[in-house]
Amino acid sequence: MPHSRGRVHVVAASPFGGMLLAGLVLVGLHRLLAWASFHSEAVSRLVKGDAVLLAEHGQPRSEALAQHNLTHNDLLEGIRDSANVASLAETEAVCLERNGSISVVKK
């Protein structure tokens, strides 16, 4: 294989039209799912999921934390960040919302 004395040759491996079409398909699919989620609760639940109860009456729900790959420290960080609460004992309920944020109902 011949060397070009320090030169690097870049060759476009994919045609522009194909890449543009793939991008448009992805944008169109996103718009279609957004529209369908807005108009159908079933599609919305499929795409976005449901809110999950992570703690109740000051007690963490270990199975819910494990299912969503959250540690106890993640939970504490979330309640400090969203509700300015230092401990779970000060909460009535803690939920992981559909958008990924943590919401807190204080006692």
Secondary structure by P-SEA (a helix, b strand, c coil): ccccccbbbbbbcccaaaaaaaaaaaaaaaaaaaaaaaccaaaaaaabbbbbbcccccccaaaaaaaacccaaaaaaaaaaaccccccccccbbbbccccbbbbbcc
